[in-house]
Each structure stands twice: as structure tokens, then as C-alpha cells.
Amino acid sequence: MPNLQRYQVASGTYYLAKSVPLILKASLGTCVGVALYDQENGIGGIIHLLLDKPPSHAGSFQPEKYAQTGLPVFYNALLDLGASRKNLSAFVAGGALVGPLQEYDLAFDIGGRTTERVIEFLARKRIDIIKSETGGFFTCVLSLNMKTWECTIEPTGFEQYGLNDRVQISTADEINLSMEKLLPIPQVALKILRLINEDDYEISLLTEEMRKDQVLSGLTIKLCNSVYFPNRNTIDSMDHALVYLGQKKLVKFVIVAAIKSFFNQAGMGYSLCKGGIYHHAVGTAIIAEEIARATEKVDPSLAYTAGLLHDIGKVVLDQHIQTVLPLFYRQFYEEGKCSLEIEKSIFGIDHQDAGSTLAQRWSFPQSLIEIIKHHHQPEKSVQYKVLAHIIYLADLLMSRFHVGLELERLHTDALTERLAVLGFSINSFSDIVDMIPVKALESSSNMALTSD
């Protein structure tokens, strides 16, 4: 029997079809996933909901993002395809808390409100809920086999890790050696990073430098085509890319191509899917840019760059984490520890330390070194406190609303104070979530279909 393909349903979208050899998956944290299927007629799908309803000051409106508007669209599409209401069955999962819930802080329970909206809708339509696993702090994967109509809800990482394997802990010298062996980010990209940090560069000079690095130019052109023309090659040179994209977009693509090349050195340690660390970085960058633009406190280009680079230390530790995954997994999922705590206890160093050390060796601008060092505890930043808080918030939103990319957990016990630094409040948290561009949640679209 041939392997089935898997399709990742991104946040704010849905997928439905008649019987096909496909397994739908939705990786869920605070988002809520709903699988609806009519086994008799062979029709079904999954919707991945971000919020319960559009906030009062909504961003770019997309009905599928919200339970209030998305569920009716999804339900009617199923009926239009030939499903019968009386035959529909439902599985509901996700809705984890953003952080520790206080009596006066209901804004943290976004997932709970979305779950309530889902249950109310299904009750009105008299659709049986076969299984529901929602709430708490856990992350999970909702799966629907579009051939057999088997539906499951499993903890994130359930398929990947065993708990009885032996562990082998690397020494500090071994970690330092792996840091030295990593292929660095190309000099052209480093030069661009420094100029963006200084907000003083001429694109003509940068373009001339880019042409000198044939490998990076090739990666940039390939990336441009995969994003804008996924089915055919259209951009064939850096000059063509400059004309088509414009100056600022081309610079951004060069940096992304360089970072992707660096992140490709990571394996399947932190990543829960192929390229998970990289795709998490891209999503964080897109959200950070949006937050910076909304607050007008930091240059959006700098925020984007910092978002791309915040987790470079994971590429270092990823070289050693595979041999301690059972231990890491147990502390992460069963004991609820954050990645920094576990890294420190196992290696004596965390990915913030490893990343900032690497950034210093490569002469990164001080702003980026500081953000890499403190993106989990932004209040520790000295010179770039606002930027650090933007990256923390973007990282948190990715880790809660686009899970399934990498092992990550951020503490939220100081979230109220951290939001205040950016001029936000807990009461406006839904509005902040709604600021997440859909393109950030689909940053991994090129790996949506994978073999099972």
C-alpha cells in the first residue's frame, strides 16, 4: 500500500474534500481545530481557528480565522460538496491557555472562548462531538484520514520520541567545537545586517556585493521563484529580482536565503517537522515586523531581521540534542519546563547563550547580539529593550498559535508588564493576535504536503 500524503492545515484556514488518500493534520496550541466528516458520503475536512470572533478593531479580515464566521463557511462548504448534516461527526481539539490564568485575566483564555463558540455552533446544528480534548497548557495534533475517516488527537511529538532510549550528554568542549564547525552566514548577508542596523545603506552597492556571491545569489533567486512563482521559474537573475521585487524586498530575500542556508545545518532535534526551526524563525520575523510597524517604536526591517536570527543558538545545540531527546522530551512535555531550563540542566548552556556567543564571534551588531541573548527575558535587555519585547511577543505568538514547528515554551508570568512596554494591555490581547499576518502562519506552506 503506498504511503499516504499528509497535509498541514495552517491557522486561519480549512481544507475539505471527498475521499482522497490524504491525512489532514492541524498542530494546535491556543488555536482550536475542528474535524467534521460524513463517512457515509465520504466527505470531510478540518478547520484551524485562531480566535472566537473578529476583535472590535480587527486587522485584515479573513472569515476562516474566527469560529463565529469560519465555522458557518466551513459547514456550508461541506454541505455544498455533498455532505449530509445528519451524518456529520466532529472532533474538537486545542484551545490551550496562553499563560497562567488569573480570575481577573480572562484575556489569557482565548482558546477557551473559541472552544465555547465551537461547541455552541455544533450543538445548534445537532452535530455529535465524538471526542473533545481542549484546554490546559498542552499542544496536540488533530489528524483526519481522508480515506478511512479515522480521526485522532495526540500530543505533539507523540510519533517522534521514545522515552526509554539511552542518553549521551555532550561536554562543553564538544559544544564549543560544533560551534566552530558550523558554516557561517555569508559575509554579504552579515554586511547587510550591519547596514540595516545602522539604517544607512545604498541598495546599488549592496546589489553589487550580492552579485559577487554566486551561491547566495542562486539561493535568493530560487527563493524568489518558490514564493512568487512556485510552479515555474520567472526570475532568472539578481537584476531581474531587483526590478521585480524592489530594493527593500530584495534585501529581505537575500537575508532569508542566507538564514535558510544556515538553519539547514540543524537536524530533527528541536524541529517537529523538516525545517521547523527555520520556518518558526520566518514566522517570528513576519510577526515582529508587523508589531514594530503597529507600535512605531522600532524600525520594522530591524525587527524582521532580529526575528529571523533570535533562535540561531538552537542550530548549535541541535548538533547535540538528538542523543538526549528522551530526557528533553520528558522534562518538556511531562514536567512542563521551558527549553531554557532544560538546556541549562543538561548542557550547562542554553540556546540564548549559545546564540549570543555565535553572534559575537561573527561580529553581529550589538542590537542583534542583545536580542538573541535576551529574547526569553526581554526586561534584561539594556540598550534595546523595546526590540527585545517585540521579539519576545512575536516568538510567543508563534509558539502558541503556530505550533508543530519546533520544541519551544516561553514563560508568560510577566506578560502583562511585557505588553505594557509596547503600549499594549491584556484586554487588547485578542487584537494583538489578530495582527498576526496569515502569511506568518503559512510560512511553512512549501512543506505542507509530506509523506507519511
DRENVODO-59403 format. One record per residue (C-alpha): x, y, z; residue number from 1. Coordinates in steps of 0.2 Angstrom, whole numbers. Example, Ala and Ser with C-alpha at 12.3 -4.5 7.8 and 13.67 -1.06 7.14 Angstrom:
// DRENVODO-59403
       u       v       w   nudo
      62     -22      39      1
      68      -5      36      2
***
This chain:
// DRENVODO-59403
       u       v       w   nudo
       0       0       0      1
       8      17      -5      2
      12      29       9      3
      -2      42      12      4
       2      61      10      5
       0      72      25      6
      -7      90      23      7
      -4     103      37      8
     -19     114      39      9
     -12     131      44     10
     -20     143      57     11
     -34     153      49     12
     -38     141      35     13
     -48     125      31     14
     -46     110      20     15
     -60      99      14     16
     -63      86       0     17
     -71      69      -4     18
     -62      53      -1     19
     -44      55      -5     20
     -28      46       0     21
     -23      60      12     22
     -21      63      30     23
     -25      80      36     24
     -16      87      52     25
     -18     103      62     26
      -5     106      75     27
     -14     115      89     28
      -9     126     104     29
     -21     140     109     30
     -29     138      92     31
     -44     126      90     32
     -46     113      77     33
     -62     105      72     34
     -63      90      61     35
     -80      87      53     36
     -84      72      42     37
     -98      62      34     38
     -91      45      32     39
    -106      38      23     40
    -104      50       9     41
     -85      51      10     42
     -83      70      13     43
     -74      79      27     44
     -61      91      32     45
     -53     101      46     46
     -54     120      50     47
     -40     128      61     48
     -47     143      71     49
     -37     157      78     50
     -50     167      88     51
     -68     165      93     52
     -74     181      84     53
     -66     196      75     54
     -60     209      88     55
     -68     226      89     56
     -53     233      80     57
     -49     219      68     58
     -34     218      57     59
     -36     211      39     60
     -52     201      40     61
     -52     183      34     62
     -68     174      39     63
     -59     157      42     64
     -48     164      56     65
     -63     165      68     66
     -76     152      75     67
     -90     165      73     68
     -88     167      54     69
     -77     152      49     70
     -87     138      55     71
    -103     143      45     72
     -92     145      30     73
     -84     128      33     74
    -100     119      37     75
    -109     126      21     76
     -94     121      10     77
     -96     103      17     78
    -114     103      13     79
    -111     110      -4     80
     -99      96      -8     81
    -112      83      -4     82
    -111      80      15     83
    -127      77      25     84
    -129      86      41     85
    -137      71      50     86
    -121      61      45     87
    -108      73      51     88
     -97      69      66     89
     -85      81      75     90
     -68      80      84     91
     -63      96      93     92
     -45      99     100     93
     -33     113     105     94
     -38     129     115     95
     -24     129     127     96
     -21     143     138     97
      -9     157     133     98
      -2     158     151     99
      -7     156     169    100
     -25     161     171    101
     -30     173     185    102
     -48     176     189    103
     -46     194     183    104
     -36     190     167    105
     -49     181     156    106
     -39     188     141    107
     -27     173     143    108
     -41     161     139    109
     -43     164     121    110
     -43     146     117    111
     -57     143     130    112
     -68     156     122    113
     -65     149     104    114
     -69     131     111    115
     -86     138     118    116
     -91     146     102    117
     -87     129      93    118
     -97     119     105    119
    -112     131     104    120
    -111     130      85    121
    -111     111      84    122
    -125     110      97    123
    -136     121      86    124
    -133     110      71    125
    -135      95      81    126
    -119      88      76    127
    -112      74      88    128
     -95      78      96    129
     -86      61      96    130
     -71      67     105    131
     -65      83     113    132
     -48      87     121    133
     -46     105     125    134
     -39     117     137    135
     -24     116     149    136
      -7     120     143    137
      -3     105     131    138
      -1     106     112    139
      -8      92     101    140
     -11      86      84    141
     -28      83      76    142
     -27      71      62    143
     -41      65      50    144
     -38      51      37    145
     -47      56      22    146
     -48      38      16    147
     -53      28      31    148
     -61      43      41    149
     -51      38      56    150
     -49      54      67    151
     -36      55      82    152
     -30      68      94    153
     -12      65     100    154
       1      75     110    155
      13      85      99    156
      29      75      96    157
      20      58     100    158
      26      50      84    159
      44      56      85    160
      51      52     103    161
      53      37     114    162
      55      38     132    163
      66      23     135    164
      81      26     124    165
      98      29     131    166
     105      47     133    167
     123      53     130    168
     126      71     136    169
     139      82     126    170
     153      91     136    171
     156     110     135    172
     171     107     124    173
     161      96     112    174
     148     110     110    175
     161     123     108    176
     169     113      94    177
     152     111      85    178
     150     130      86    179
     167     132      77    180
     162     119      63    181
     146     127      58    182
     146     135      41    183
     144     154      45    184
     131     166      37    185
     139     173      21    186
     149     189      23    187
     137     198      11    188
     122     194      22    189
     132     200      38    190
     136     216      29    191
     118     219      25    192
     113     215      43    193
     126     228      49    194
     119     242      37    195
     101     238      41    196
     106     240      60    197
     114     257      56    198
      99     262      44    199
     112     268      31    200
     114     259      15    201
     114     261      -4    202
     105     247     -12    203
     116     249     -28    204
     131     245     -18    205
     123     230      -9    206
     117     223     -26    207
     134     224     -32    208
     141     214     -17    209
     127     201     -19    210
     132     198     -37    211
     149     193     -31    212
     142     178     -20    213
     136     167     -33    214
     129     154     -21    215
     119     166     -11    216
     113     174     -27    217
     107     157     -33    218
      98     153     -17    219
      90     171     -17    220
      83     168     -35    221
      77     151     -30    222
      68     158     -15    223
      60     172     -25    224
      53     159     -38    225
      47     147     -24    226
      37     162     -16    227
      30     171     -31    228
      31     158     -45    229
      30     141     -36    230
      26     131     -52    231
      38     140     -65    232
      54     149     -65    233
      52     168     -69    234
      66     177     -60    235
      82     172     -68    236
      95     185     -61    237
      98     197     -47    238
      95     211     -59    239
      78     204     -63    240
      74     201     -45    241
      78     219     -41    242
      67     226     -55    243
      53     214     -50    244
      54     215     -31    245
      61     232     -27    246
      75     237     -16    247
      69     233       1    248
      61     216      -3    249
      76     210     -12    250
      87     214       3    251
      75     204      14    252
      75     189       2    253
      94     189       2    254
      94     188      21    255
      81     175      22    256
      91     164       9    257
     106     166      19    258
      97     162      36    259
      89     147      27    260
     106     140      22    261
     112     142      40    262
      97     134      48    263
      99     119      36    264
     113     113      47    265
     100     109      60    266
      93      91      60    267
      77      84      69    268
      82      89      87    269
      71     104      90    270
      62     103      74    271
      45      94      74    272
      45      94      55    273
      58      96      42    274
      65     114      43    275
      55     118      58    276
      67     130      66    277
      69     139      50    278
      50     141      47    279
      47     146      65    280
      61     160      63    281
      52     166      47    282
      35     167      55    283
      43     176      70    284
      51     188      59    285
      35     192      49    286
      25     195      66    287
      39     205      73    288
      39     217      58    289
      20     219      60    290
      21     223      78    291
      35     236      75    292
      25     244      61    293
      10     245      73    294
      19     252      88    295
      30     264      78    296
      44     261      91    297
      57     251      81    298
      62     250      63    299
      52     236      55    300
      67     230      45    301
      77     228      61    302
      63     219      69    303
      61     207      55    304
      80     203      55    305
      80     201      74    306
      65     189      72    307
      75     179      59    308
      90     177      70    309
      83     175      88    310
      85     156      88    311
     102     154      80    312
     108     146      96    313
      97     131      93    314
     107     127      77    315
     122     125      89    316
     113     114     102    317
     104     104      89    318
     120      96      85    319
     119      88     102    320
     101      87     107    321
      97      71      97    322
     106      60     110    323
      97      67     124    324
      79      69     116    325
      71      56     128    326
      77      66     143    327
      72      83     135    328
      55      76     129    329
      51      70     147    330
      55      87     155    331
      47      97     141    332
      30      88     140    333
      28      79     156    334
      36      91     168    335
      31     107     159    336
      48     115     159    337
      54     128     146    338
      68     124     134    339
      80     136     143    340
      78     127     159    341
      81     110     151    342
      96     116     141    343
     104     123     156    344
     101     107     167    345
     108      96     153    346
     122     106     144    347
     126     120     156    348
     122     132     142    349
     105     137     134    350
     102     142     116    351
     102     161     121    352
     119     159     127    353
     125     149     113    354
     117     160     100    355
     124     176     108    356
     141     168     108    357
     140     164      90    358
     134     181      86    359
     149     189      94    360
     161     178      85    361
     153     183      69    362
     153     202      74    363
     134     204      73    364
     128     222      78    365
     126     224      96    366
     107     226      94    367
     105     208      87    368
     118     201     100    369
     107     208     114    370
      90     202     107    371
      97     184     104    372
     104     184     122    373
      88     190     130    374
      73     186     119    375
      65     175     133    376
      68     188     146    377
      66     205     137    378
      67     215     153    379
      85     210     154    380
      90     219     138    381
      99     236     142    382
     100     246     126    383
      87     238     115    384
      73     234     127    385
      58     238     116    386
      65     227     102    387
      68     213     114    388
      50     214     119    389
      44     214     101    390
      54     198      98    391
      48     190     114    392
      30     194     109    393
      32     188      91    394
      40     172      97    395
      26     169     110    396
      13     171      97    397
      21     159      85    398
      24     146      99    399
       5     147     104    400
      -4     150      88    401
       8     140      75    402
      14     125      85    403
      21     110      77    404
      37     118      70    405
      49     116      85    406
      51     112     103    407
      48     129     112    408
      39     135     128    409
      40     153     134    410
      35     159     151    411
      21     171     152    412
      21     175     171    413
      26     193     166    414
      16     195     151    415
       6     210     157    416
      21     220     161    417
      30     215     144    418
      15     220     134    419
      14     237     143    420
      32     241     137    421
      25     241     119    422
       9     251     124    423
      -2     235     124    424
     -14     228     138    425
     -20     211     142    426
     -38     217     137    427
     -32     220     119    428
     -23     203     118    429
     -36     197     105    430
     -32     212      94    431
     -14     208      95    432
     -17     190      90    433
     -27     197      75    434
     -12     207      70    435
      -3     190      65    436
      -2     191      46    437
      -9     175      38    438
       7     173      28    439
      16     171      45    440
       5     156      49    441
       8     149      32    442
      27     152      32    443
      29     133      31    444
      17     131      16    445
      30     124       5    446
      31     109      17    447
      13     107      19    448
      12      90       9    449
      24      77      16    450
      25      58      15    451
      18      48      29    452
***
